[in-house]
Amino acid sequence: MIFFSNIVLMVLSILLTLCLAEFAARHLLNPPYGDDYFEFNGTLAECDRMLGWRNKSNTVKIDETEGYVHQVVINSAGMHDREHFLKKDKDVFRILVLGDSFVEAKQVAERESSHAVIESVLNALSDSPIRYEVISAGVYMWGTEQELMYFRTAGQFYTPDLVLVFWYANDLADVLPDNLRACSGIACSAPYFAVCNGRFDTEPWFSVPGISPTMGKCSTAKKTLTSSLNYLYHHSHLYQQLAPLLLKRQSAVKLASKYSPWLENNHDEILEYAYQVTDGILTTLASEANQVGAKTAVIIVPPKDLVYYEVPYREQREMIEQIEIQYPDFRERLNHRLCNQKITTLMMAKSITVLDLQPAFVKHLQTGGDALYWDRNNHWNVRGNKMAAELIAKWLLDNQLVHISP
């Protein structure tokens, strides 16, 4: 009886200590990270358990990109877009655009973003009663795993007729476990998908500080544990305070180098795994979109440095020299469109249509066209958004991915 009483007292003491520590973490300690940690500006973002992070709803910010000042308005859905009702009118053909910061397009006014221009161009070209509505679902640093989770938790309820996925090469790194950013001083981990014993697991896994991620071999017990701890992490300030220490003790899963996806004869096992996961995610997304009556297509967004390396273009020669200094065999092994080709091949095998914007962007610059990216920022400028949108709209019509008659 005394032994049992001692056990009870010990448990109560531990619980009391944890409660006091949680109180201190909530009211006496500052958040563990600055907003710029993990190279992310978290002033407009917040952690989200199912998405990793998202923009705060109904926020407004004056942004400035290389002298271009404009207002960034985030709508009630947390997107850089106007408001959209869930209910769709009968004469509306609705396109949901999923992606990262290229879809979000905070560097330009909303009316100048690619999604807004796609809508404008399609409506201008159409001579039918159909009205096109394009909905932006893009957030800075989202990967395809977050885009699938957004479709499941929100996007599908807009009943889209077409889902456009903007795919960017850094998505190969983003689909790996422990994709972290910081919002309001808190580390946010994106959910991830895993290939388990040779098969793609369609249900998400959750990263938690202190437990190594799952790759290749999976167990139901670990999945249950990490999901529970992830829920605890999002509700415990004490756990969040301990995250920096726990994360330092974990080895990161990452590609061999930033340019791995473009290097021939590259025996990067992590890269090959990233392709498997990407294939699984996009195939699952297309299947789930089909269940709500939507087709799926992929738009490959060309990276600025690879486009300018291929041209080369103006002041980017210095950047090219720096790349070659860092990677001496870069020129011999470089294929500017290698990862684009691999993604296209994977998607074509699953009957998912792909548009690679890189050839058109390169041709535009080679023939003396205006810059499509900001000078110091790696995103599209106003001209780049417009050109991308015009190419996409024409491609959608040419490939009959949008209806031109009721």
Secondary structure, 3 states (H helix, E strand, C coil): CHHHHHHHHHHHHHHHHHHHHHHHHHHCCCCCCCCCHHHCCHHHEEEECCCEEEECCCEEEEEEECCEEEEEEECCCCCCCCCCCCCCCCCEEEEEEEECHHHHCCCCCHHHCHHHHHHHHHHHHCCCCCEEEEEEEECCCCCHHHHHHHHHHCHHHHCCCEEEEEEECCHHHHCCCCCEEEECCEEEECCECCEECCEECCCCECCCCCCCCCCECCCHHHHHHHHHHHHHHCCCHHHHHHHHHHHHCCCCCCCCCCCHHHECCCCCHHHHHHHHHHHHHHHHHHHHHHHCCCEEEEEEECCHHHHHHHCCCHHHHHHHHHHHHHCCCHHHHECCCHHHHHHHHHHHHCCCEEEECHHHHHHHHHCCCCCCECCCCCCECHHHHHHHHHHHHHHHHHCCCCCCCC
